Amino acid sequence: MATADKKADLAGPGIGSYEELEKILPNDYRPILDRKETMKALFAVKSYIEENLCRELNLMMVQVPLIVDVESGVNDMLDRDGSRTPIQVHISTDHDNHPIDAQVVQAATKWKRVALKQYGMKPGEGICTDMRAVRKDYFLDHDHSCYVDQWDWEQVITEDQRNLDYLKKVVRKIWKVLKDAETFVQNMYPQLKTDKYPNLPQELTFIHAEDILDKYPDLPRKARETKILQEYPAIFIIGVGWPLKDGYPHEMRAADYDDWITETTSEDGRPMHGLNGDILVWNPVTRRRHELTSMGIRVNAETLKKQLKMSGQLELLKTPYHQGIINNELPLTIGGGIGQSRTYMLLLRKAHLGEVSVTVWPKILKDMCAKRNIHVLE
């Protein structure tokens, strides 16, 4: 595998053109639910997941910003290579005498940690948000949109919970909610349970990014994920962001929220890195890998400085958010973002995000979809 292919695969959907996407979209698709049924099912699932996620992880629903002050440092840069930049707006309040430079959030990852302090959350308590964001630098395909909706959640933890065992415990609770939501919506619409599209497995398989590379050393990241999902249809990949043996991380991660540098060990005692990861499943409708959530134990003062140094971003330490971590003013946390439309797409057996969310798509993509009975919402 060429080095350029591995590097190009570190961020984004892994589909580089609409010619390529046309080969990928299913040709035998028939939506099981019509548009009206889809909306009823979608909002029932939304309520179910919010209620049960809050119960399982002891969270409360809170308001979340759509725009944040640039100087706060709380916007999510997504990747540490600068390839995805937020939309910036100048708010000229008071005839530009007291202006604010703001950014549309790309995710609420860092904001949540500040919010936990604002709400006085104690260890074992947390928040969940109905987050909306805009990511303008995506290639728009069947499961990547510039409009992002997530259940962005965060929970306060203690120093002795910063370990793989606690991470896995939380991941299993989230998986239970998603699995139970599948049962819930199939009770509501029994036609969603079909031999054509197998249900999610009862259990997730945990696997380190290092082990996936060892199994498929010549493949780029998304091809490795596709291969491993043939063997295990629902996985949690541990350690996303740490540079692997081939010199590349499994996927790029920003240096200032997830902890991907901490040394850990596998269950059989081998050295590993990272206290974060992604839930991926095999989507039987699209016949492709399908990411549902990224999450992890967040950086503390020590690992923040190490990761920023490794990423060449030590200048960020001057922002209020980063100072809050360095000075131990912000709590230790675990958190993540569960893709709402990605989840609806999977559970409602849809072939495209545009069937469960309303946003902008290029005409070439809408025309391509219409020929395949994929009718995106306008």
N, C-alpha and C positions, 0 to 999 in steps of 0.2 A: 504494500500500500504506500502510495506516494505521501511524503511528508505534508505537502500542500493540501491533500485531501483530508488528512487528520486535523490539520489546523483549521480548515474551513468548516469542519464539522463541530467545532467546539461550542458554537452558539447558533441559534436559529433552528428552523424546522427540518433541515436536511433535504429540502426540496428546493432546487435552485431556479426553476423556470416553470412556466405554465404548460410548456410542451411536456415536461416531465410529470407534472401533476395530472395532466390528461390521461396518462398511462396508468395512474394510480387510483383515480376515483372509480368506485364500483360501477359496473354496467348493469347489474341485476338488482338494483335497489328499488324497493317499494316501501314507503314510510308506513309504519304500523298504525300510528296515531295521526289523525288529521290536525290541522293547525289549532282548532278550538280545543280538542282533546289534549294536544301538546301543552298548551298554556295552562290548562287545569292541572295536568299531571306535574308540570314544572313547578308551579307554586306550592303544590302539596308536598313535593320532594324538598323544596326550599325550606318550608316551615319545619318539616320533619328533621332535616339535617341540622338546622340551627338549634332546635330545641334539644336534640339528643347529643350534639357536640358539646353544647353548654353543660348538659348534665354529666356527661362522661368525664370532661376535663375541668369541671367546676369553673366555667366561664360565665360572664354576663355580656349581653349585647351592648355595644356603645357606638356612638357616632364616630365617623372617620372623615378626615379631610379629603377633598378632591384636589385642592391646591395647597402648597406649603411655601413658606418663605425660603428663598434660595440660601440665605445666610445661616439658616438653622442646621443645615447638613443632614436633614432627616429624609430627604428623598432617596429612593432606591435606584442605584445606578445599574442594577441587574448583573452586569458583567464588569470585570476589572480592566478590560481592554479599551474602554471608551467607545465601543461600537454602538451602544444604544443610549442616546441622549434624550433627556426629557424636553417636552414643549415648555417654553418659557414665555411668560406674559408680564408686561409692565403695567402696573396698576397706578394710574396717575391721580390718585385721590388728592383733593384740595389743590387743584391746578398745578400738580406736580411739585408742590411744596413739601409734601410728606409721602412720597411714592413708595410703593412696595414692588420689588421684583420677586415674582412668584413662579413656581413650576407646577405643572400638572403632575400629580403623583404617578409613578410607574408601578409602585406597590407601597404598602404601608408598613413594610418590614421594620424600619428603624423608628418610625413614628410611634408604633405600638409600645416600644420599650419605654419611651418617654411618657406615654399615656398611662402605663401601669403605675408609675410614680405619681402621676397626677391624681389617679383614683385611689391611691393608698393601698394597693393590692399587696397582700401578704403571700408568703410561700404557699403554693397549692391553689392559689386563686389566679384568675386571669380574665381576659377580655376576648370577645369575638366581634368582628365587624363585617358589615355588608359592603365591602370595598369595591370601588369603581376606579379604573385607571385608564390611561391612554399610553400605548407604546407604539410610537410612530415608525420605528425602525425594523419592524417585522416584515418578512415576506408573507403575504396573506395567502393562506391555502385553506384546506378543509378544517384544520384544528388550530390555526394561529390567526388571531384577530388583533387589530390595533386597539379595539375596545376590550378591556379585561375586567372581568368580575370575579371576585374571590371571597371566600370566607377567610379573611386574614385574622389569625388568632395568636394570642401570646399568653404564656403562663409564667408566673414567678416561681423560681426553683431555688434550692439551696446549693451551696458549693459541693456537697457530697452527692448531689443528684446529677452533676455534670459528668455522666458516664454513659456507655453504650446500653447498659441494662435499662436505665430510665428512658433513654431515647426509644428503645424497642417497646417498652411498656406503653408509652404514649402512642406510638405508631399503631400498635395492636388495637388500642381503643378507637382510634380514628377509622381503622379498617372495619371494625365492628359496626360503627355508625353507617359507613358506606354500604356494607353488605346488608345490613338491616333495612336501609333505604331502598335497596333493590327489591327485597321481599315486600316492603310496604307498597311500592308503586305497582308491583305485579299483582298484588291483591286488589288494587284499585282498577287496574287494566290487565286482566289475565292474558290477553293476547300478546303482551310483551314477553311472556314466558314461552319460548319456542325452541325447538330442536335446532333450528337454523343458527341461532345465536346463543351459545352456551352461557349460563350464568357465571358470575365471578366465583372463584374458588373460596372455600370457607376460610382458608389460612393464607397469609402472605409468606413468601419465601424471602428471608434476609440474605443478602449477598454483598460482599465488599467490592468496590470498584476495581481494586487490585486483582481480585479473583476473576472478574469478567475479562479483564485485559489478558490475564494468563491463559484463559480458555481460547480467546480469539485475538492473538497479538497483532495480526496483520490488518484487522478491520478497524475502521473509524468508529467513533462512539455510538452513533445511532444504529449502525449495522450490528454492533455488538449487542445492543439492547434488543434488537429484533431477533437475533439468534437465541439469546438467553430466554426470551419470552416464549419461544417455541417449546422450551423445556419446562419452564415455570410460568404460567399465564398471569401471575400477579407477584410482583417483586418489590422489595425495598432495597435500593442500591445505597450502601453506606459509604460515606467518604467522598463527597462530590466537591471538587475544588483543589484537592491536593495533587501536585504533579506526580504522575505514575512513572513506571519504569521506562516508558517510551518518551518521556519528557513532557507529556501533555497531561493536564487534568482530565478526568472523565468528562467534565463539562466546566466551563468557566463559572465562577461564583465570585460575587463581590467580596472584598476583603474585610468588610466592617459589619457584617451581621452573623452569618453562620460560622461556626468554628470548624474549619476543615484541616487545621494544622496539628491539633492535639494527637499525641501518640496513643494508640489503643492496641488491643490484641484481638485476633479472631478467636472463635470458640475453641479452636484447636491449638491456640497459643502462638500463632504467627504475628509478627509486628505489622500493624496497620496504622492508618491515619484517618482522623475526621470523626466528628460527632454530629453529622448531618446526613441528609439523603433525600431520595425521591421515591415516591410510589408510582410505578408504571404497571400497566396492564396490557394484555392483548385485546384489541378492539375487534370483535368478530364481524362488525359491519364494514369498517374501513379496511380490515385485514392488515392493520398496522399497529405499531407501538402507540401507546396512548398514555401520556403523563397526566396524573391527577393532582399531585401536590409535591411541592418542595418544602422541606422543613428542617429544623435542626436546633440543637443547643447553641445558644448565641455566644459570641466572643466575650471573654472577660478582659480585664486591663492588659494582662500579659499576652494573651493570644491575639488581641487586636493589634498591638504594636508589632508583633512578629509578622502577622499577615500583611499589614500595611507596608512594612519594610520589604517583604518578599515581592510585593506588588508595585513597589516604587511609588507609594502614595502617602508617605509620612506627612505630607503637607496637610492632609485632612485632619490631623490631630488637633488643629486649632479650632475646629467648629464646636459649637455648644454640645452637640450630640456626642461627639467623640471625647470631649473633655468630661462629659458626664460618666462615661465608662471608665476612663483613665483614673478619675478621682473617686471611683466607687460610689457615685451619687445615683446611678441608675441600677435597678435590681438585676440580678442574674436571671436569665429567662430561657425558655424554650418556646419556639413558635414556628408558624408556617402559613402558607397560603394554599387553600384548596380551591381549584378552579371550579367555579359554579357552572358555567356553560359547558366545560369539559365533562363535568359529572352528569349534567342533564343529557348531553349528547350520548354518553355511554349508557345510562340507565334507560333512556327512552328510545334506544336503538336508532339513532340518527346518524346520517353520513356526513353532516356538515354543521359547524358551529352556527352558521347563519340560520339554521332551522330552529334554534332555541335562543338566539339573541339578535338584536337589531343594531346594525352598525353599517359601515361603508365597505363595499367590496368592489373591485374593478369589474368592468363590464365583461371582460374576457372570462373571468371566473364565474360570474352569474350565468352567462350563456352556456358555459361548459357544464355547469350543474343542471340547468334546466333540461338539457338533452338527456340527463340521467335520472329524471324524476326527483332531483334534489332542488326544492324550491325555497330559496332563502327569503326570510322575512324582510319587508321593506319598511 
